[in-house]
Amino acid sequence: MSERVSPAARRRDLIALLVLAAGAATAIYGYLGLHDMAFKPIVRDQGHQAIERAISYNNVVRAGWIIIGVGVLAVLWSFWQNRKSANAAR
């Protein structure tokens, strides 16, 4: 049986998906930056700057994973709210 989905439930699902997508985009950006650096030769004079950039990209990847974690929590929260409202309607 299908039930009508409330606008609030649709908004929760949309927010959860947007947070997940933002986290994935952030992590992919960081990985691509690290990948790009890995295939370029590091010149000795610019070695320190390259290390700083690599650390920065690594931090971006970590932030992406944290945002993905928040997105997973948002999905679980949305699922829990949908279950709770479905049980209350019965």
Backbone as CSV, one residue per row, in Angstrom:
resi,resn,N_x,N_y,N_z,CA_x,CA_y,CA_z,C_x,C_y,C_z
1,MET,0.836,-1.173,0.000,0.000,0.000,0.000,0.881,1.237,0.000
2,SER,0.443,2.217,-0.711,1.185,3.467,-0.702,0.361,4.512,0.031
3,GLU,1.059,5.289,0.813,0.420,6.369,1.551,0.930,7.691,1.014
4,ARG,0.151,8.707,1.235,0.553,10.046,0.809,1.707,10.512,1.678
5,VAL,2.712,11.055,1.041,3.885,11.549,1.758,3.679,13.027,2.042
6,SER,3.937,13.410,3.285,3.720,14.805,3.669,4.819,15.696,3.085
7,PRO,4.522,16.983,2.915,5.550,17.910,2.432,6.767,17.985,3.370
8,ALA,6.529,17.850,4.677,7.648,17.877,5.629,8.577,16.683,5.402
9,ALA,8.003,15.521,5.127,8.817,14.333,4.868,9.624,14.510,3.585
10,ARG,9.017,15.106,2.587,9.744,15.354,1.335,10.899,16.331,1.566
11,ARG,10.646,17.355,2.381,11.719,18.314,2.678,12.856,17.639,3.447
12,ARG,12.509,16.784,4.425,13.549,16.073,5.178,14.385,15.210,4.244
13,ASP,13.719,14.495,3.353,14.449,13.647,2.402,15.336,14.480,1.489
14,LEU,14.827,15.606,1.024,15.613,16.472,0.149,16.829,17.029,0.877
15,ILE,16.636,17.456,2.110,17.753,17.986,2.895,18.817,16.906,3.101
16,ALA,18.374,15.700,3.428,19.315,14.601,3.647,20.102,14.306,2.376
17,LEU,19.417,14.265,1.248,20.105,14.004,-0.016,21.070,15.129,-0.388
18,LEU,20.674,16.370,-0.136,21.562,17.492,-0.446,22.814,17.477,0.418
19,VAL,22.656,17.120,1.698,23.818,17.049,2.583,24.750,15.924,2.130
20,LEU,24.162,14.768,1.786,24.992,13.675,1.272,25.723,14.077,-0.012
21,ALA,25.014,14.732,-0.913,25.636,15.158,-2.174,26.742,16.183,-1.924
22,ALA,26.521,17.093,-0.990,27.549,18.092,-0.676,28.789,17.422,-0.089
23,GLY,28.590,16.451,0.772,29.723,15.728,1.342,30.490,14.953,0.277
24,ALA,29.754,14.296,-0.609,30.409,13.544,-1.680,31.175,14.483,-2.609
25,ALA,30.585,15.614,-2.941,31.259,16.573,-3.820,32.523,17.116,-3.155
26,THR,32.454,17.384,-1.865,33.618,17.893,-1.141,34.739,16.858,-1.103
27,ALA,34.382,15.615,-0.793,35.389,14.553,-0.735,35.996,14.307,-2.117
28,ILE,35.176,14.301,-3.148,35.687,14.083,-4.510,36.621,15.211,-4.919
29,TYR,36.273,16.448,-4.570,37.150,17.584,-4.875,38.523,17.387,-4.227
30,GLY,38.532,16.986,-2.969,39.801,16.753,-2.288,40.597,15.619,-2.908
31,TYR,39.919,14.507,-3.232,40.601,13.387,-3.868,41.169,13.774,-5.225
32,LEU,40.405,14.524,-6.001,40.903,14.952,-7.314,42.106,15.877,-7.174
33,GLY,42.084,16.740,-6.157,43.234,17.611,-5.915,44.476,16.812,-5.559
34,LEU,44.302,15.811,-4.690,45.439,14.958,-4.337,45.901,14.142,-5.537
35,HIS,44.964,13.658,-6.316,45.305,12.881,-7.515,46.089,13.740,-8.507
36,ASP,45.646,14.973,-8.690,46.342,15.891,-9.596,47.765,16.154,-9.119
37,MET,47.917,16.331,-7.807,49.254,16.578,-7.266,50.155,15.357,-7.433
38,ALA,49.579,14.167,-7.321,50.384,12.948,-7.385,50.995,12.733,-8.767
39,PHE,50.355,13.265,-9.792,50.852,13.054,-11.144,51.655,14.228,-11.684
40,LYS,51.966,15.191,-10.837,52.840,16.300,-11.230,54.162,16.160,-10.490
41,PRO,55.255,16.448,-11.163,56.542,16.376,-10.459,56.644,17.510,-9.429
42,ILE,57.231,17.174,-8.286,57.421,18.176,-7.238,58.826,18.749,-7.386
43,VAL,58.892,20.040,-7.587,60.175,20.738,-7.706,60.655,21.049,-6.293
44,ARG,61.963,20.918,-6.083,62.504,21.073,-4.734,62.164,22.436,-4.128
45,ASP,62.219,23.496,-4.915,61.944,24.837,-4.385,60.490,24.973,-3.937
46,GLN,59.607,24.210,-4.554,58.185,24.321,-4.224,57.710,23.159,-3.349
47,GLY,58.617,22.401,-2.812,58.265,21.231,-2.003,57.427,21.569,-0.789
48,HIS,57.801,22.646,-0.081,57.059,23.036,1.118,55.634,23.445,0.765
49,GLN,55.480,24.185,-0.329,54.136,24.577,-0.764,53.323,23.360,-1.167
50,ALA,53.960,22.388,-1.785,53.259,21.168,-2.194,52.779,20.384,-0.977
51,ILE,53.601,20.333,0.049,53.198,19.648,1.279,52.014,20.364,1.912
52,GLU,52.056,21.676,1.952,50.935,22.447,2.512,49.653,22.220,1.710
53,ARG,49.787,22.174,0.386,48.608,21.918,-0.458,48.065,20.518,-0.246
54,ALA,48.955,19.547,-0.106,48.524,18.169,0.134,47.791,18.050,1.464
55,ILE,48.300,18.709,2.475,47.627,18.708,3.776,46.261,19.366,3.660
56,SER,46.203,20.451,2.912,44.933,21.144,2.713,43.918,20.258,1.996
57,TYR,44.344,19.592,0.913,43.444,18.676,0.206,43.003,17.523,1.107
58,ASN,43.925,17.025,1.913,43.577,15.944,2.833,42.523,16.410,3.837
59,ASN,42.654,17.639,4.310,41.648,18.188,5.224,40.290,18.337,4.529
60,VAL,40.306,18.681,3.249,39.060,18.783,2.485,38.402,17.410,2.383
61,VAL,39.200,16.376,2.140,38.653,15.016,2.071,38.032,14.638,3.410
62,ARG,38.727,14.920,4.485,38.182,14.616,5.822,36.886,15.371,6.073
63,ALA,36.845,16.639,5.692,35.610,17.417,5.861,34.479,16.799,5.040
64,GLY,34.803,16.324,3.846,33.800,15.659,3.018,33.232,14.435,3.707
65,TRP,34.106,13.625,4.314,33.626,12.441,5.022,32.779,12.822,6.233
66,ILE,33.128,13.898,6.905,32.328,14.349,8.042,30.946,14.800,7.564
67,ILE,30.913,15.534,6.458,29.630,15.978,5.904,28.803,14.773,5.456
68,ILE,29.445,13.762,4.873,28.734,12.546,4.495,28.153,11.878,5.748
69,GLY,28.911,11.855,6.822,28.404,11.298,8.088,27.184,12.047,8.588
70,VAL,27.230,13.369,8.481,26.062,14.173,8.875,24.879,13.857,7.952
71,GLY,25.166,13.659,6.675,24.107,13.296,5.731,23.483,11.952,6.063
72,VAL,24.309,10.992,6.457,23.780,9.679,6.856,22.899,9.833,8.090
73,LEU,23.331,10.651,9.037,22.492,10.915,10.217,21.176,11.569,9.819
74,ALA,21.220,12.477,8.840,19.991,13.118,8.367,19.061,12.105,7.698
75,VAL,19.642,11.154,6.950,18.824,10.102,6.327,18.171,9.239,7.412
76,LEU,18.956,8.857,8.418,18.398,8.052,9.509,17.311,8.816,10.261
77,TRP,17.545,10.098,10.496,16.538,10.924,11.170,15.257,11.007,10.338
78,SER,15.399,11.204,9.041,14.241,11.273,8.157,13.489,9.950,8.153
79,PHE,14.226,8.843,8.095,13.598,7.523,8.126,12.842,7.321,9.435
80,TRP,13.478,7.701,10.547,12.846,7.555,11.859,11.582,8.405,11.948
81,GLN,11.635,9.638,11.441,10.459,10.502,11.458,9.336,9.926,10.589
82,ASN,9.685,9.358,9.442,8.674,8.756,8.574,8.040,7.537,9.237
83,ARG,8.857,6.709,9.902,8.312,5.547,10.619,7.409,5.981,11.761
84,LYS,7.846,7.018,12.463,7.077,7.495,13.609,5.725,8.036,13.149
85,SER,5.718,8.800,12.060,4.455,9.354,11.576,3.578,8.268,10.977
86,ALA,4.152,7.224,10.389,3.360,6.122,9.841,2.727,5.306,10.950
87,ASN,3.465,5.103,12.066,2.904,4.378,13.190,1.823,5.172,13.894
88,ALA,1.956,6.476,13.928,0.957,7.331,14.597,-0.341,7.371,13.803
89,ALA,-0.248,7.227,12.486,-1.439,7.293,11.648,-2.282,6.029,11.758
90,ARG,-1.705,4.936,12.197,-2.432,3.658,12.275,-3.235,3.533,13.502
